[in-house]
C-alpha cells in the first residue's frame, strides 16, 4: 500500500519520506492527546510507535513527535494509576 504518489528522483523520494514522517508525528500527537481521555490502553502504544518511527525517519516536526511520545507514555501512566485505584483494567469517571 502506498500512501503518496510514487517518487521519480532521489529528491522526490526524500521529500515523500519526510512528508510521511511529518504525518506520523502529527498522528502520534493527536492519538496521544485523545488517549488521555479514552482507549489509552490502545492509543498510548500506537502514539509511542508512531512518534518513534517519525523521529527515526527524520521528521521536520520533531517537537510534535516528542510531544506525541510524551503523551503516549502519559497515556500508559494514567492507565496504570487508574488500574491501581480501581483494581481493574479499565476505568470510568
VMD Tcl script that builds the backbone (N, CA, C; Angstrom):
set m [mol new atoms 279]
animate dup $m
set s [atomselect $m all]
$s set {name element resname resid chain x y z} {
  {N N UNK 1 A 0.834 -1.166 0.000}
  {CA C UNK 1 A 0.000 0.000 0.000}
  {C C UNK 1 A 0.883 1.234 0.000}
  {N N UNK 2 A 0.576 2.163 -0.876}
  {CA C UNK 2 A 1.371 3.367 -0.992}
  {C C UNK 2 A 0.512 4.561 -0.612}
  {N N UNK 3 A 1.006 5.371 0.313}
  {CA C UNK 3 A 0.222 6.491 0.809}
  {C C UNK 3 A 0.354 7.735 -0.057}
  {N N UNK 4 A 1.437 7.857 -0.771}
  {CA C UNK 4 A 1.674 9.043 -1.591}
  {C C UNK 4 A 2.019 8.626 -3.004}
  {N N UNK 5 A 2.116 9.596 -3.885}
  {CA C UNK 5 A 2.452 9.319 -5.277}
  {C C UNK 5 A 3.868 8.751 -5.368}
  {N N UNK 6 A 4.127 7.888 -6.345}
  {CA C UNK 6 A 5.455 7.310 -6.460}
  {C C UNK 6 A 6.499 8.384 -6.786}
  {N N UNK 7 A 7.674 8.255 -6.187}
  {CA C UNK 7 A 8.754 9.211 -6.407}
  {C C UNK 7 A 9.520 8.848 -7.669}
  {N N UNK 8 A 9.962 9.863 -8.374}
  {CA C UNK 8 A 10.696 9.618 -9.614}
  {C C UNK 8 A 12.185 9.859 -9.455}
  {N N UNK 9 A 12.586 10.735 -8.528}
  {CA C UNK 9 A 14.003 11.002 -8.297}
  {C C UNK 9 A 14.331 10.818 -6.833}
  {N N UNK 10 A 15.615 10.866 -6.521}
  {CA C UNK 10 A 16.039 10.703 -5.130}
  {C C UNK 10 A 15.537 11.863 -4.270}
  {N N UNK 11 A 15.492 13.062 -4.838}
  {CA C UNK 11 A 14.991 14.222 -4.093}
  {C C UNK 11 A 13.507 14.061 -3.792}
  {N N UNK 12 A 12.747 13.577 -4.778}
  {CA C UNK 12 A 11.320 13.335 -4.543}
  {C C UNK 12 A 11.118 12.264 -3.487}
  {N N UNK 13 A 11.979 11.252 -3.492}
  {CA C UNK 13 A 11.868 10.169 -2.521}
  {C C UNK 13 A 12.106 10.689 -1.104}
  {N N UNK 14 A 13.104 11.570 -0.926}
  {CA C UNK 14 A 13.364 12.139 0.396}
  {C C UNK 14 A 12.197 13.013 0.851}
  {N N UNK 15 A 11.660 13.823 -0.061}
  {CA C UNK 15 A 10.542 14.697 0.289}
  {C C UNK 15 A 9.307 13.887 0.660}
  {N N UNK 16 A 9.064 12.807 -0.054}
  {CA C UNK 16 A 7.919 11.952 0.237}
  {C C UNK 16 A 8.087 11.278 1.596}
  {N N UNK 17 A 9.267 10.772 1.880}
  {CA C UNK 17 A 9.523 10.137 3.170}
  {C C UNK 17 A 9.405 11.113 4.317}
  {N N UNK 18 A 9.873 12.345 4.109}
  {CA C UNK 18 A 9.784 13.359 5.153}
  {C C UNK 18 A 8.325 13.760 5.382}
  {N N UNK 19 A 7.551 13.848 4.305}
  {CA C UNK 19 A 6.134 14.195 4.431}
  {C C UNK 19 A 5.392 13.100 5.192}
  {N N UNK 20 A 5.709 11.850 4.910}
  {CA C UNK 20 A 5.091 10.744 5.649}
  {C C UNK 20 A 5.491 10.788 7.122}
  {N N UNK 21 A 6.753 11.124 7.400}
  {CA C UNK 21 A 7.222 11.218 8.777}
  {C C UNK 21 A 6.532 12.370 9.503}
  {N N UNK 22 A 6.299 13.484 8.802}
  {CA C UNK 22 A 5.582 14.601 9.410}
  {C C UNK 22 A 4.152 14.200 9.756}
  {N N UNK 23 A 3.520 13.442 8.886}
  {CA C UNK 23 A 2.165 12.956 9.157}
  {C C UNK 23 A 2.135 12.019 10.350}
  {N N UNK 24 A 3.158 11.181 10.481}
  {CA C UNK 24 A 3.233 10.289 11.638}
  {C C UNK 24 A 3.426 11.078 12.926}
  {N N UNK 25 A 4.200 12.150 12.872}
  {CA C UNK 25 A 4.415 12.979 14.062}
  {C C UNK 25 A 3.104 13.615 14.509}
  {N N UNK 26 A 2.354 14.151 13.575}
  {CA C UNK 26 A 1.066 14.772 13.902}
  {C C UNK 26 A 0.085 13.720 14.418}
  {N N UNK 27 A 0.059 12.564 13.782}
  {CA C UNK 27 A -0.854 11.496 14.212}
  {C C UNK 27 A -0.508 11.020 15.623}
  {N N UNK 28 A 0.778 10.907 15.938}
  {CA C UNK 28 A 1.163 10.472 17.281}
  {C C UNK 28 A 0.726 11.494 18.326}
  {N N UNK 29 A 0.850 12.782 18.001}
  {CA C UNK 29 A 0.413 13.826 18.931}
  {C C UNK 29 A -1.094 13.742 19.172}
  {N N UNK 30 A -1.856 13.612 18.111}
  {CA C UNK 30 A -3.320 13.568 18.240}
  {C C UNK 30 A -3.761 12.312 18.976}
  {N N UNK 31 A -3.196 11.164 18.620}
  {CA C UNK 31 A -3.583 9.922 19.299}
  {C C UNK 31 A -3.181 9.939 20.766}
  {N N UNK 32 A -2.020 10.513 21.073}
  {CA C UNK 32 A -1.614 10.620 22.471}
  {C C UNK 32 A -2.524 11.531 23.264}
  {N N UNK 33 A -2.964 12.610 22.633}
  {CA C UNK 33 A -3.861 13.546 23.301}
  {C C UNK 33 A -5.236 12.928 23.548}
  {N N UNK 34 A -5.780 12.274 22.545}
  {CA C UNK 34 A -7.080 11.612 22.689}
  {C C UNK 34 A -6.971 10.442 23.666}
  {N N UNK 35 A -5.830 9.778 23.666}
  {CA C UNK 35 A -5.632 8.628 24.540}
  {C C UNK 35 A -5.655 8.967 26.015}
  {N N UNK 36 A -5.439 10.231 26.362}
  {CA C UNK 36 A -5.544 10.609 27.775}
  {C C UNK 36 A -6.970 10.476 28.283}
  {N N UNK 37 A -7.929 10.557 27.371}
  {CA C UNK 37 A -9.338 10.512 27.765}
  {C C UNK 37 A -9.986 9.152 27.545}
  {N N UNK 38 A -9.717 8.524 26.392}
  {CA C UNK 38 A -10.371 7.256 26.060}
  {C C UNK 38 A -9.366 6.296 25.436}
  {N N UNK 39 A -9.592 5.023 25.626}
  {CA C UNK 39 A -8.831 3.943 24.983}
  {C C UNK 39 A -7.317 4.085 25.127}
  {N N UNK 40 A -6.868 4.509 26.317}
  {CA C UNK 40 A -5.435 4.721 26.476}
  {C C UNK 40 A -4.619 3.441 26.395}
  {N N UNK 41 A -5.234 2.297 26.614}
  {CA C UNK 41 A -4.505 1.041 26.502}
  {C C UNK 41 A -4.121 0.751 25.045}
  {N N UNK 42 A -4.882 1.278 24.088}
  {CA C UNK 42 A -4.577 1.089 22.669}
  {C C UNK 42 A -3.853 2.286 22.066}
  {N N UNK 43 A -4.356 3.482 22.364}
  {CA C UNK 43 A -3.826 4.681 21.728}
  {C C UNK 43 A -2.441 5.068 22.240}
  {N N UNK 44 A -2.141 4.759 23.492}
  {CA C UNK 44 A -0.820 5.078 24.048}
  {C C UNK 44 A 0.316 4.382 23.300}
  {N N UNK 45 A 0.270 3.051 23.178}
  {CA C UNK 45 A 1.340 2.373 22.439}
  {C C UNK 45 A 1.406 2.756 20.957}
  {N N UNK 46 A 0.262 3.027 20.349}
  {CA C UNK 46 A 0.270 3.454 18.944}
  {C C UNK 46 A 0.951 4.808 18.816}
  {N N UNK 47 A 0.649 5.727 19.738}
  {CA C UNK 47 A 1.282 7.045 19.713}
  {C C UNK 47 A 2.787 6.935 19.909}
  {N N UNK 48 A 3.215 6.053 20.791}
  {CA C UNK 48 A 4.645 5.857 21.027}
  {C C UNK 48 A 5.328 5.300 19.777}
  {N N UNK 49 A 4.699 4.318 19.144}
  {CA C UNK 49 A 5.285 3.713 17.941}
  {C C UNK 49 A 5.361 4.713 16.784}
  {N N UNK 50 A 4.297 5.487 16.587}
  {CA C UNK 50 A 4.307 6.481 15.507}
  {C C UNK 50 A 5.341 7.567 15.762}
  {N N UNK 51 A 5.462 8.015 16.999}
  {CA C UNK 51 A 6.454 9.038 17.324}
  {C C UNK 51 A 7.870 8.511 17.103}
  {N N UNK 52 A 8.110 7.280 17.518}
  {CA C UNK 52 A 9.427 6.682 17.297}
  {C C UNK 52 A 9.762 6.542 15.822}
  {N N UNK 53 A 8.782 6.118 15.030}
  {CA C UNK 53 A 9.008 5.984 13.588}
  {C C UNK 53 A 9.235 7.339 12.934}
  {N N UNK 54 A 8.504 8.360 13.374}
  {CA C UNK 54 A 8.676 9.698 12.808}
  {C C UNK 54 A 10.051 10.262 13.150}
  {N N UNK 55 A 10.485 10.061 14.381}
  {CA C UNK 55 A 11.809 10.536 14.767}
  {C C UNK 55 A 12.911 9.777 14.036}
  {N N UNK 56 A 12.714 8.487 13.850}
  {CA C UNK 56 A 13.716 7.674 13.155}
  {C C UNK 56 A 13.834 8.072 11.684}
  {N N UNK 57 A 12.705 8.461 11.078}
  {CA C UNK 57 A 12.719 8.865 9.672}
  {C C UNK 57 A 13.160 10.308 9.464}
  {N N UNK 58 A 13.365 11.054 10.530}
  {CA C UNK 58 A 13.855 12.416 10.415}
  {C C UNK 58 A 12.787 13.429 10.079}
  {N N UNK 59 A 11.751 13.479 10.873}
  {CA C UNK 59 A 10.666 14.425 10.643}
  {C C UNK 59 A 11.124 15.861 10.875}
  {N N UNK 60 A 10.500 16.779 10.179}
  {CA C UNK 60 A 10.775 18.193 10.436}
  {C C UNK 60 A 9.944 18.697 11.601}
  {N N UNK 61 A 8.958 17.947 12.010}
  {CA C UNK 61 A 8.116 18.293 13.167}
  {C C UNK 61 A 8.584 17.505 14.388}
  {N N UNK 62 A 9.825 17.700 14.733}
  {CA C UNK 62 A 10.441 16.948 15.820}
  {C C UNK 62 A 9.745 17.215 17.159}
  {N N UNK 63 A 9.387 18.470 17.407}
  {CA C UNK 63 A 8.713 18.812 18.658}
  {C C UNK 63 A 7.370 18.129 18.803}
  {N N UNK 64 A 6.634 18.061 17.698}
  {CA C UNK 64 A 5.333 17.403 17.738}
  {C C UNK 64 A 5.500 15.900 17.967}
  {N N UNK 65 A 6.532 15.312 17.375}
  {CA C UNK 65 A 6.788 13.887 17.596}
  {C C UNK 65 A 7.181 13.628 19.049}
  {N N UNK 66 A 7.981 14.502 19.626}
  {CA C UNK 66 A 8.368 14.333 21.025}
  {C C UNK 66 A 7.163 14.515 21.959}
  {N N UNK 67 A 6.280 15.451 21.616}
  {CA C UNK 67 A 5.044 15.597 22.397}
  {C C UNK 67 A 4.178 14.347 22.289}
  {N N UNK 68 A 4.088 13.780 21.089}
  {CA C UNK 68 A 3.339 12.542 20.904}
  {C C UNK 68 A 3.933 11.405 21.717}
  {N N UNK 69 A 5.252 11.343 21.755}
  {CA C UNK 69 A 5.929 10.320 22.552}
  {C C UNK 69 A 5.633 10.507 24.039}
  {N N UNK 70 A 5.719 11.744 24.504}
  {CA C UNK 70 A 5.429 12.026 25.903}
  {C C UNK 70 A 3.979 11.753 26.272}
  {N N UNK 71 A 3.066 12.124 25.379}
  {CA C UNK 71 A 1.650 11.866 25.650}
  {C C UNK 71 A 1.338 10.373 25.615}
  {N N UNK 72 A 1.995 9.622 24.739}
  {CA C UNK 72 A 1.802 8.174 24.704}
  {C C UNK 72 A 2.254 7.519 25.998}
  {N N UNK 73 A 3.388 7.991 26.517}
  {CA C UNK 73 A 3.873 7.475 27.803}
  {C C UNK 73 A 2.917 7.897 28.925}
  {N N UNK 74 A 2.429 9.137 28.859}
  {CA C UNK 74 A 1.471 9.608 29.864}
  {C C UNK 74 A 0.180 8.798 29.819}
  {N N UNK 75 A -0.243 8.383 28.622}
  {CA C UNK 75 A -1.430 7.531 28.499}
  {C C UNK 75 A -1.260 6.256 29.311}
  {N N UNK 76 A -0.105 5.645 29.171}
  {CA C UNK 76 A 0.132 4.389 29.888}
  {C C UNK 76 A 0.258 4.620 31.389}
  {N N UNK 77 A 0.848 5.741 31.778}
  {CA C UNK 77 A 0.950 6.045 33.208}
  {C C UNK 77 A -0.421 6.323 33.822}
  {N N UNK 78 A -1.282 7.005 33.079}
  {CA C UNK 78 A -2.656 7.244 33.553}
  {C C UNK 78 A -3.388 5.915 33.695}
  {N N UNK 79 A -3.198 5.030 32.721}
  {CA C UNK 79 A -3.838 3.714 32.798}
  {C C UNK 79 A -3.366 2.949 34.033}
  {N N UNK 80 A -2.071 2.951 34.283}
  {CA C UNK 80 A -1.536 2.242 35.447}
  {C C UNK 80 A -2.054 2.862 36.739}
  {N N UNK 81 A -2.114 4.185 36.803}
  {CA C UNK 81 A -2.602 4.847 38.011}
  {C C UNK 81 A -4.060 4.487 38.290}
  {N N UNK 82 A -4.894 4.529 37.259}
  {CA C UNK 82 A -6.305 4.189 37.465}
  {C C UNK 82 A -6.501 2.705 37.714}
  {N N UNK 83 A -5.647 1.872 37.152}
  {CA C UNK 83 A -5.746 0.443 37.439}
  {C C UNK 83 A -5.422 0.180 38.907}
  {N N UNK 84 A -4.473 0.919 39.456}
  {CA C UNK 84 A -4.130 0.744 40.863}
  {C C UNK 84 A -5.253 1.232 41.778}
  {N N UNK 85 A -5.920 2.311 41.364}
  {CA C UNK 85 A -7.006 2.847 42.196}
  {C C UNK 85 A -8.264 1.991 42.129}
  {N N UNK 86 A -8.605 1.505 40.937}
  {CA C UNK 86 A -9.847 0.745 40.750}
  {C C UNK 86 A -9.661 -0.766 40.841}
  {N N UNK 87 A -8.452 -1.225 40.742}
  {CA C UNK 87 A -8.145 -2.665 40.678}
  {C C UNK 87 A -8.812 -3.340 39.489}
  {N N UNK 88 A -8.930 -2.601 38.377}
  {CA C UNK 88 A -9.483 -3.140 37.129}
  {C C UNK 88 A -8.593 -2.726 35.974}
  {N N UNK 89 A -8.852 -3.303 34.800}
  {CA C UNK 89 A -8.068 -2.953 33.617}
  {C C UNK 89 A -8.605 -1.683 32.969}
  {N N UNK 90 A -9.860 -1.354 33.185}
  {CA C UNK 90 A -10.450 -0.148 32.616}
  {C C UNK 90 A -10.811 0.814 33.732}
  {N N UNK 91 A -11.143 2.022 33.361}
  {CA C UNK 91 A -11.537 2.998 34.344}
  {C C UNK 91 A -12.645 3.868 33.800}
  {N N UNK 92 A -13.482 4.396 34.689}
  {CA C UNK 92 A -14.559 5.294 34.298}
  {C C UNK 92 A -14.582 6.460 35.269}
  {N N UNK 93 A -15.322 7.500 34.850}
  {CA C UNK 93 A -15.399 8.713 35.667}
  {C C UNK 93 A -16.376 8.528 36.787}
}
mol reanalyze $m
mol bondsrecalc $m
mol representation Tube
mol addrep $m
